[in-house]
Amino acid sequence: MDAFTRLDAKLAPLPLANIDTDQIIPKQFLKTVEREGLAKGLFYDLRFDGDGKPRPDFVLNRPEYKGAGVLVAGDNFGCGSSREHAPWALMDFGIRCVVSTSFADIFYNNCFQNGLLPVVLTAEQVQALMDEAKGGNHLVTVDLEAQTVVSPSGQTFAFKIDPQRKEKMLKGLDAIGETLQASGDIDLYEMKAALSKPWLENA
């Protein structure tokens, strides 16, 4: 998992509440366990019409938001089923941070396991970012170490995050990576167990 420290990127506004995981990545794109290639399905029904043609009015199809790395969205982002493909699709598209007033619990947890930073701000702060993102300057800075989001106009919004999750994001550690940090202790335990209970080796 890539570490997340500071991100300077375009900010794209998606002023919709209750965006569920089926809208983020529809079910027909869940046939793979690979994390790559899912960008094509991100917000598919919002990005494309019934003929598969891009909708020019959808924010991520507009040229000024091309390459956006931060998404600011409405309340309760990521609700619905617990598909891990949702953060995978966002990251494969190039989005490393989503800002909202709230997230569904399972989606929120999945974000941290995959290197996507979910940032919770107040409704007023989210609206301010929405308004600025619709203007001519779309560059925003997300600083995980400082726990701040700096808007295009320079407004600074502080956010809270669990210290353990913050540390793992800064180091790029998922659950497996965190476990591997203790590989020396694990090896030592297994060696002692093999010596004290040799019959287990032949079980």
Secondary structure by P-SEA (a helix, b strand, c coil): cccccccbbbbbbbcccccccccccccccccccccccccccccccccccccccccccccccccccccccbbbbcccccccccccaaaaaaaaacccccccccccaaaaaaaaaccbbbbbbcaaaaaaaaaaaaccccbbbbbccccbbbcccbbbbbbbccaaaaaaaaacccaaaaaaaaaaaaaaaaaaaaaaccccccc
